[in-house]
């Protein structure tokens, strides 16, 4: 039961992060292209504060990773992606294009998704309680006990 509850929470977290990543990284289609940008790329256009706001938004994925118990290695890779996205966005002129292309939130959500899927695959679900065996043995012992009381 606990395993199922944990798995349900993890799946709910991934659904939230996928929606968040889509919103921040690829929610706006560019006309006449197949390329998509997100709200974070638009916010990044604001001089000075745009990239900082993008970094704060990216921290949400990291916080969720902490909440579901992601490994230290996964969180360090997420921090690396956030740093690359932030520093790349600071570059004059090309930084805004880099921010639109790199999509750190999508990368980090995918990292967490892979990690959680590995964890779910590694930990087999607990075996179901053997109710049939319990009932069968109880009946067998009751018959034996009843037979013994009749004999004695």
VOROVEX-887576 format. One record per residue: x, y, z of N, C-alpha, C, O in turn; residue number from 1. Coordinates in nm, 3 decimals, always signed. Layout:
BEGIN
X; Y; Z; X; Y; Z; X; Y; Z; X; Y; Z; NUM
...
***
This chain:
BEGIN
+0.083; -0.119; +0.000; +0.000; +0.000; +0.000; +0.087; +0.125; +0.000; +0.061; +0.220; -0.074; 1
+0.190; +0.126; +0.083; +0.279; +0.241; +0.090; +0.352; +0.261; -0.042; +0.370; +0.374; -0.087; 2
+0.394; +0.150; -0.105; +0.464; +0.158; -0.235; +0.371; +0.221; -0.339; +0.415; +0.304; -0.418; 3
+0.244; +0.181; -0.338; +0.150; +0.237; -0.435; +0.127; +0.385; -0.409; +0.115; +0.463; -0.504; 4
+0.120; +0.423; -0.282; +0.101; +0.563; -0.247; +0.221; +0.646; -0.291; +0.206; +0.755; -0.346; 5
+0.340; +0.593; -0.265; +0.462; +0.662; -0.307; +0.467; +0.676; -0.458; +0.499; +0.782; -0.511; 6
+0.436; +0.569; -0.527; +0.436; +0.573; -0.674; +0.334; +0.673; -0.726; +0.363; +0.745; -0.821; 7
+0.216; +0.678; -0.666; +0.113; +0.773; -0.709; +0.160; +0.917; -0.687; +0.138; +1.003; -0.772; 8
+0.225; +0.943; -0.574; +0.278; +1.077; -0.549; +0.385; +1.114; -0.650; +0.388; +1.226; -0.701; 9
+0.474; +1.019; -0.679; +0.580; +1.046; -0.776; +0.523; +1.074; -0.914; +0.568; +1.166; -0.983; 10
+0.424; +0.998; -0.954; +0.362; +1.021; -1.085; +0.291; +1.157; -1.089; +0.296; +1.227; -1.190; 11
+0.225; +1.194; -0.980; +0.159; +1.325; -0.972; +0.263; +1.437; -0.981; +0.241; +1.538; -1.048; 12
+0.375; +1.419; -0.913; +0.483; +1.518; -0.919; +0.535; +1.531; -1.061; +0.554; +1.642; -1.110; 13
+0.556; +1.419; -1.128; +0.604; +1.424; -1.266; +0.504; +1.493; -1.359; +0.544; +1.568; -1.447; 14
+0.375; +1.467; -1.339; +0.275; +1.535; -1.423; +0.280; +1.686; -1.402; +0.275; +1.763; -1.498; 15
+0.291; +1.729; -1.276; +0.302; +1.873; -1.246; +0.427; +1.931; -1.311; +0.421; +2.039; -1.371; 16
+0.539; +1.862; -1.300; +0.664; +1.914; -1.355; +0.662; +1.916; -1.507; +0.718; +2.007; -1.569; 17
+0.599; +1.818; -1.567; +0.590; +1.819; -1.713; +0.507; +1.938; -1.762; +0.543; +2.002; -1.861; 18
+0.397; +1.967; -1.693; +0.317; +2.085; -1.728; +0.397; +2.213; -1.706; +0.396; +2.303; -1.790; 19
+0.465; +2.220; -1.593; +0.547; +2.337; -1.562; +0.656; +2.357; -1.666; +0.678; +2.468; -1.714; 20
+0.725; +2.249; -1.701; +0.833; +2.258; -1.799; +0.782; +2.298; -1.937; +0.845; +2.377; -2.007; 21
+0.668; +2.243; -1.974; +0.609; +2.281; -2.102; +0.576; +2.430; -2.101; +0.601; +2.500; -2.200; 22
+0.520; +2.479; -1.991; +0.485; +2.620; -1.979; +0.610; +2.709; -1.985; +0.612; +2.808; -2.058; 23
+0.714; +2.673; -1.911; +0.833; +2.759; -1.905; +0.925; +2.744; -2.025; +0.997; +2.837; -2.060; 24
+0.923; +2.626; -2.091; +1.020; +2.600; -2.197; +0.963; +2.589; -2.339; +1.036; +2.612; -2.435; 25
+0.837; +2.555; -2.353; +0.789; +2.531; -2.490; +0.639; +2.554; -2.508; +0.575; +2.479; -2.582; 26
+0.583; +2.653; -2.443; +0.439; +2.675; -2.452; +0.396; +2.766; -2.566; +0.277; +2.776; -2.597; 27
+0.492; +2.833; -2.630; +0.457; +2.930; -2.735; +0.520; +2.887; -2.867; +0.642; +2.879; -2.879; 28
+0.436; +2.860; -2.964; +0.487; +2.822; -3.096; +0.526; +2.946; -3.176; +0.452; +3.044; -3.179; 29
+0.640; +2.939; -3.239; +0.682; +3.050; -3.326; +0.618; +3.032; -3.463; +0.627; +2.924; -3.522; 30
+0.554; +3.136; -3.515; +0.483; +3.125; -3.642; +0.575; +3.079; -3.756; +0.690; +3.121; -3.767; 31
+0.521; +2.993; -3.840; +0.587; +2.943; -3.960; +0.708; +2.855; -3.930; +0.790; +2.832; -4.018; 32
+0.720; +2.807; -3.806; +0.828; +2.714; -3.770; +0.771; +2.606; -3.681; +0.656; +2.614; -3.636; 33
+0.851; +2.504; -3.655; +0.812; +2.401; -3.560; +0.876; +2.428; -3.424; +0.860; +2.348; -3.331; 34
+0.947; +2.538; -3.412; +1.019; +2.570; -3.289; +0.924; +2.632; -3.188; +0.837; +2.711; -3.222; 35
+0.944; +2.594; -3.063; +0.861; +2.646; -2.954; +0.951; +2.706; -2.848; +1.060; +2.655; -2.820; 36
+0.906; +2.815; -2.790; +0.975; +2.875; -2.677; +0.878; +2.879; -2.560; +0.759; +2.853; -2.575; 37
+0.931; +2.911; -2.445; +0.845; +2.916; -2.328; +0.844; +3.053; -2.264; +0.911; +3.145; -2.310; 38
+0.768; +3.063; -2.160; +0.754; +3.189; -2.087; +0.888; +3.233; -2.030; +0.916; +3.353; -2.022; 39
+0.971; +3.138; -1.991; +1.101; +3.173; -1.934; +1.188; +3.248; -2.035; +1.262; +3.338; -1.997; 40
+1.180; +3.212; -2.162; +1.257; +3.283; -2.264; +1.207; +3.426; -2.280; +1.286; +3.518; -2.305; 41
+1.077; +3.446; -2.267; +1.020; +3.580; -2.277; +1.063; +3.664; -2.156; +1.102; +3.779; -2.169; 42
+1.053; +3.603; -2.037; +1.095; +3.673; -1.916; +1.244; +3.707; -1.922; +1.286; +3.812; -1.872; 43
+1.322; +3.618; -1.982; +1.466; +3.640; -1.994; +1.502; +3.763; -2.075; +1.615; +3.811; -2.067; 44
+1.409; +3.814; -2.153; +1.435; +3.935; -2.231; +1.444; +4.060; -2.143; +1.501; +4.161; -2.185; 45
+1.388; +4.054; -2.023; +1.394; +4.169; -1.933; +1.538; +4.187; -1.884; +1.593; +4.098; -1.820; 46
+1.597; +4.300; -1.913; +1.737; +4.320; -1.873; +1.754; +4.315; -1.721; +1.676; +4.374; -1.646; 47
+1.857; +4.245; -1.679; +1.891; +4.242; -1.538; +1.815; +4.140; -1.456; +1.876; +4.052; -1.396; 48
+1.684; +4.150; -1.453; +1.605; +4.062; -1.365; +1.552; +3.938; -1.435; +1.518; +3.840; -1.368; 49
+1.543; +3.940; -1.565; +1.482; +3.829; -1.639; +1.550; +3.695; -1.614; +1.483; +3.595; -1.589; 50
+1.682; +3.694; -1.621; +1.754; +3.568; -1.601; +1.746; +3.522; -1.456; +1.744; +3.402; -1.428; 51
+1.743; +3.617; -1.364; +1.730; +3.582; -1.222; +1.592; +3.521; -1.195; +1.582; +3.424; -1.120; 52
+1.489; +3.577; -1.254; +1.354; +3.521; -1.239; +1.350; +3.380; -1.299; +1.289; +3.290; -1.243; 53
+1.415; +3.363; -1.413; +1.422; +3.230; -1.474; +1.491; +3.129; -1.384; +1.450; +3.013; -1.377; 54
+1.595; +3.172; -1.316; +1.666; +3.084; -1.223; +1.576; +3.045; -1.106; +1.576; +2.930; -1.063; 55
+1.502; +3.141; -1.056; +1.409; +3.113; -0.945; +1.301; +3.015; -0.991; +1.264; +2.923; -0.918; 56
+1.250; +3.034; -1.113; +1.150; +2.941; -1.166; +1.209; +2.800; -1.178; +1.142; +2.702; -1.146; 57
+1.331; +2.791; -1.224; +1.396; +2.661; -1.240; +1.416; +2.590; -1.107; +1.421; +2.467; -1.103; 58
+1.427; +2.665; -1.000; +1.447; +2.605; -0.867; +1.328; +2.520; -0.826; +1.342; +2.429; -0.744; 59
+1.211; +2.547; -0.881; +1.092; +2.469; -0.848; +1.113; +2.321; -0.880; +1.075; +2.234; -0.801; 60
+1.174; +2.291; -0.994; +1.198; +2.151; -1.032; +1.293; +2.087; -0.931; +1.274; +1.971; -0.893; 61
+1.393; +2.160; -0.890; +1.489; +2.109; -0.791; +1.421; +2.083; -0.657; +1.449; +1.982; -0.592; 62
+1.333; +2.172; -0.615; +1.260; +2.154; -0.489; +1.174; +2.028; -0.496; +1.169; +1.950; -0.401; 63
+1.107; +2.008; -0.607; +1.024; +1.888; -0.622; +1.110; +1.762; -0.622; +1.070; +1.659; -0.567; 64
+1.227; +1.769; -0.682; +1.319; +1.654; -0.682; +1.359; +1.620; -0.539; +1.368; +1.502; -0.503; 65
+1.383; +1.722; -0.458; +1.417; +1.700; -0.318; +1.300; +1.635; -0.245; +1.319; +1.543; -0.165; 66
+1.181; +1.680; -0.272; +1.061; +1.628; -0.204; +1.037; +1.480; -0.233; +0.991; +1.407; -0.145; 67
+1.067; +1.436; -0.355; +1.043; +1.295; -0.388; +1.164; +1.208; -0.361; +1.162; +1.088; -0.388; 68
+1.270; +1.267; -0.307; +1.385; +1.188; -0.266; +1.485; +1.155; -0.375; +1.547; +1.049; -0.372; 69
+1.503; +1.244; -0.471; +1.601; +1.221; -0.577; +1.741; +1.212; -0.518; +1.770; +1.271; -0.414; 70
+1.826; +1.139; -0.584; +1.963; +1.120; -0.536; +2.042; +1.250; -0.546; +2.005; +1.342; -0.619; 71
+2.150; +1.255; -0.473; +2.240; +1.370; -0.476; +2.295; +1.393; -0.617; +2.306; +1.507; -0.662; 72
+2.328; +1.285; -0.686; +2.384; +1.297; -0.821; +2.283; +1.361; -0.916; +2.320; +1.446; -0.998; 73
+2.158; +1.323; -0.906; +2.053; +1.380; -0.993; +2.038; +1.529; -0.963; +2.030; +1.611; -1.054; 74
+2.035; +1.564; -0.834; +2.019; +1.705; -0.798; +2.140; +1.788; -0.840; +2.125; +1.904; -0.878; 75
+2.258; +1.731; -0.834; +2.377; +1.804; -0.880; +2.370; +1.828; -1.031; +2.408; +1.935; -1.078; 76
+2.323; +1.729; -1.106; +2.309; +1.748; -1.251; +2.204; +1.854; -1.281; +2.218; +1.932; -1.376; 77
+2.098; +1.857; -1.199; +1.996; +1.961; -1.216; +2.056; +2.099; -1.190; +2.030; +2.194; -1.264; 78
+2.135; +2.110; -1.083; +2.200; +2.237; -1.053; +2.292; +2.279; -1.167; +2.299; +2.397; -1.203; 79
+2.363; +2.183; -1.225; +2.450; +2.212; -1.339; +2.367; +2.268; -1.455; +2.406; +2.367; -1.516; 80
+2.255; +2.203; -1.486; +2.169; +2.252; -1.594; +2.117; +2.392; -1.567; +2.110; +2.476; -1.656; 81
+2.080; +2.416; -1.441; +2.031; +2.549; -1.403; +2.141; +2.654; -1.420; +2.117; +2.764; -1.468; 82
+2.263; +2.618; -1.380; +2.376; +2.710; -1.392; +2.409; +2.741; -1.537; +2.434; +2.856; -1.573; 83
+2.408; +2.638; -1.621; +2.436; +2.657; -1.764; +2.330; +2.749; -1.824; +2.362; +2.841; -1.900; 84
+2.205; +2.722; -1.791; +2.094; +2.803; -1.844; +2.108; +2.948; -1.798; +2.092; +3.041; -1.878; 85
+2.137; +2.968; -1.670; +2.150; +3.103; -1.615; +2.268; +3.177; -1.677; +2.253; +3.290; -1.725; 86
+2.385; +3.114; -1.677; +2.504; +3.181; -1.731; +2.493; +3.203; -1.882; +2.534; +3.307; -1.933; 87
+2.437; +3.105; -1.952; +2.417; +3.122; -2.095; +2.322; +3.236; -2.126; +2.341; +3.308; -2.224; 88
+2.219; +3.253; -2.043; +2.123; +3.361; -2.063; +2.181; +3.498; -2.037; +2.127; +3.598; -2.085; 89
+2.290; +3.505; -1.961; +2.353; +3.634; -1.931; +2.434; +3.691; -2.048; +2.464; +3.810; -2.051; 90
+2.467; +3.606; -2.144; +2.547; +3.651; -2.258; +2.470; +3.756; -2.338; +2.352; +3.738; -2.367; 91
+2.536; +3.866; -2.374; +2.467; +3.968; -2.453; +2.422; +3.912; -2.589; +2.495; +3.835; -2.651; 92
+2.307; +3.949; -2.633; +2.245; +3.916; -2.761; +2.215; +3.766; -2.776; +2.098; +3.728; -2.784; 93
+2.317; +3.681; -2.778; +2.293; +3.538; -2.800; +2.236; +3.469; -2.676; +2.183; +3.358; -2.686; 94
+2.246; +3.533; -2.560; +2.197; +3.473; -2.437; +2.049; +3.444; -2.439; +2.005; +3.341; -2.388; 95
+1.971; +3.533; -2.498; +1.827; +3.511; -2.505; +1.793; +3.394; -2.596; +1.703; +3.316; -2.567; 96
+1.865; +3.382; -2.707; +1.844; +3.268; -2.797; +1.887; +3.139; -2.727; +1.820; +3.036; -2.738; 97
+1.999; +3.144; -2.655; +2.047; +3.028; -2.582; +1.943; +2.984; -2.480; +1.914; +2.865; -2.466; 98
+1.886; +3.080; -2.409; +1.785; +3.051; -2.308; +1.664; +2.980; -2.370; +1.606; +2.891; -2.309; 99
+1.627; +3.020; -2.489; +1.513; +2.960; -2.558; +1.544; +2.818; -2.607; +1.454; +2.735; -2.619; 100
+1.671; +2.792; -2.635; +1.710; +2.663; -2.691; +1.745; +2.560; -2.584; +1.712; +2.443; -2.599; 101
+1.811; +2.602; -2.477; +1.865; +2.508; -2.379; +1.757; +2.433; -2.300; +1.772; +2.313; -2.276; 102
+1.650; +2.498; -2.259; +1.534; +2.437; -2.193; +1.573; +2.354; -2.069; +1.550; +2.233; -2.065; 103
+1.631; +2.421; -1.971; +1.680; +2.354; -1.850; +1.568; +2.284; -1.772; +1.590; +2.175; -1.718; 104
+1.451; +2.342; -1.766; +1.342; +2.280; -1.689; +1.299; +2.147; -1.751; +1.271; +2.051; -1.680; 105
+1.294; +2.143; -1.882; +1.260; +2.019; -1.950; +1.369; +1.915; -1.926; +1.338; +1.798; -1.901; 106
+1.494; +1.956; -1.934; +1.605; +1.864; -1.908; +1.597; +1.809; -1.765; +1.615; +1.689; -1.743; 107
+1.571; +1.897; -1.669; +1.568; +1.854; -1.530; +1.448; +1.765; -1.500; +1.459; +1.670; -1.421; 108
+1.335; +1.794; -1.561; +1.219; +1.708; -1.542; +1.247; +1.570; -1.599; +1.209; +1.469; -1.539; 109
+1.313; +1.564; -1.713; +1.348; +1.436; -1.773; +1.448; +1.360; -1.685; +1.437; +1.238; -1.671; 110
+1.544; +1.430; -1.626; +1.637; +1.366; -1.533; +1.562; +1.301; -1.417; +1.587; +1.186; -1.382; 111
+1.470; +1.376; -1.359; +1.394; +1.324; -1.246; +1.305; +1.207; -1.289; +1.292; +1.109; -1.216; 112
+1.246; +1.219; -1.406; +1.160; +1.111; -1.456; +1.240; +0.982; -1.473; +1.195; +0.875; -1.431; 113
+1.356; +0.992; -1.534; +1.441; +0.873; -1.552; +1.481; +0.813; -1.417; +1.478; +0.692; -1.399; 114
+1.517; +0.900; -1.323; +1.557; +0.853; -1.191; +1.442; +0.778; -1.123; +1.462; +0.668; -1.072; 115
+1.324; +0.837; -1.123; +1.210; +0.774; -1.057; +1.170; +0.644; -1.125; +1.132; +0.548; -1.057; 116
+1.177; +0.640; -1.257; +1.144; +0.516; -1.327; +1.243; +0.406; -1.292; +1.205; +0.290; -1.277; 117
+1.371; +0.441; -1.278; +1.471; +0.342; -1.236; +1.441; +0.293; -1.095; +1.453; +0.174; -1.066; 118
+1.403; +0.385; -1.006; +1.374; +0.347; -0.869; +1.253; +0.253; -0.862; +1.253; +0.156; -0.786; 119
+1.152; +0.282; -0.941; +1.033; +0.198; -0.940; +1.061; +0.061; -0.999; +1.002; -0.039; -0.958; 120
+1.152; +0.055; -1.096; +1.186; -0.072; -1.158; +1.275; -0.155; -1.065; +1.267; -0.278; -1.065; 121
+1.360; -0.089; -0.987; +1.452; -0.160; -0.899; +1.379; -0.220; -0.779; +1.408; -0.333; -0.739; 122
+1.288; -0.147; -0.724; +1.217; -0.193; -0.606; +1.092; -0.269; -0.649; +0.993; -0.207; -0.688; 123
+1.095; -0.402; -0.640; +0.974; -0.476; -0.678; +0.865; -0.452; -0.575; +0.893; -0.433; -0.457; 124
+0.742; -0.454; -0.619; +0.634; -0.434; -0.524; +0.632; -0.550; -0.425; +0.669; -0.662; -0.459; 125
+0.589; -0.524; -0.303; +0.585; -0.632; -0.205; +0.484; -0.738; -0.249; +0.382; -0.707; -0.309; 126
+0.515; -0.863; -0.218; +0.420; -0.968; -0.259; +0.289; -0.953; -0.183; +0.288; -0.906; -0.069; 127
+0.180; -0.993; -0.245; +0.051; -0.982; -0.176; +0.046; -1.079; -0.058; +0.113; -1.182; -0.058; 128
-0.032; -1.043; +0.039; -0.045; -1.129; +0.157; -0.111; -1.261; +0.115; -0.210; -1.259; +0.042; 129
-0.058; -1.375; +0.159; -0.111; -1.505; +0.116; -0.238; -1.545; +0.193; -0.236; -1.635; +0.278; 130
-0.347; -1.477; +0.162; -0.473; -1.503; +0.232; -0.520; -1.647; +0.212; -0.567; -1.710; +0.307; 131
-0.510; -1.699; +0.092; -0.558; -1.835; +0.064; -0.483; -1.937; +0.148; -0.542; -2.030; +0.202; 132
-0.351; -1.918; +0.158; -0.273; -2.011; +0.237; -0.311; -2.001; +0.386; -0.322; -2.102; +0.455; 133
-0.332; -1.878; +0.434; -0.372; -1.858; +0.573; -0.504; -1.927; +0.602; -0.517; -1.995; +0.704; 134
-0.600; -1.911; +0.515; -0.732; -1.972; +0.535; -0.721; -2.125; +0.525; -0.779; -2.197; +0.607; 135
-0.648; -2.172; +0.426; -0.630; -2.317; +0.410; -0.564; -2.381; +0.530; -0.609; -2.484; +0.579; 136
-0.455; -2.320; +0.577; -0.387; -2.375; +0.695; -0.475; -2.367; +0.820; -0.473; -2.457; +0.903; 137
-0.551; -2.259; +0.833; -0.642; -2.246; +0.948; -0.745; -2.358; +0.947; -0.774; -2.418; +1.051; 138
-0.801; -2.387; +0.832; -0.900; -2.496; +0.821; -0.834; -2.630; +0.852; -0.890; -2.713; +0.923; 139
-0.712; -2.650; +0.797; -0.641; -2.775; +0.822; -0.613; -2.793; +0.971; -0.637; -2.901; +1.025; 140
-0.565; -2.688; +1.037; -0.536; -2.697; +1.180; -0.664; -2.717; +1.261; -0.664; -2.788; +1.362; 141
-0.773; -2.654; +1.218; -0.900; -2.672; +1.288; -0.948; -2.816; +1.277; -0.998; -2.873; +1.374; 142
-0.933; -2.876; +1.159; -0.973; -3.016; +1.138; -0.886; -3.107; +1.224; -0.936; -3.198; +1.290; 143
-0.755; -3.083; +1.222; -0.663; -3.166; +1.302; -0.696; -3.152; +1.451; -0.704; -3.252; +1.522; 144
-0.714; -3.028; +1.497; -0.745; -3.004; +1.639; -0.878; -3.069; +1.675; -0.890; -3.134; +1.779; 145
-0.978; -3.054; +1.590; -1.110; -3.114; +1.614; -1.101; -3.267; +1.617; -1.162; -3.332; +1.701; 146
-1.025; -3.323; +1.526; -1.007; -3.468; +1.521; -0.937; -3.519; +1.645; -0.974; -3.623; +1.700; 147
-0.836; -3.447; +1.690; -0.763; -3.486; +1.809; -0.852; -3.480; +1.934; -0.840; -3.566; +2.021; 148
-0.938; -3.381; +1.943; -1.027; -3.371; +2.060; -1.131; -3.482; +2.059; -1.173; -3.528; +2.165; 149
-1.173; -3.526; +1.942; -1.269; -3.638; +1.934; -1.202; -3.770; +1.974; -1.263; -3.854; +2.039; 150
-1.077; -3.785; +1.935; -1.004; -3.909; +1.965; -0.971; -3.916; +2.115; -0.983; -4.022; +2.176; 151
-0.931; -3.806; +2.172; -0.890; -3.806; +2.311; -1.007; -3.791; +2.398; -0.993; -3.789; +2.520; 152
***
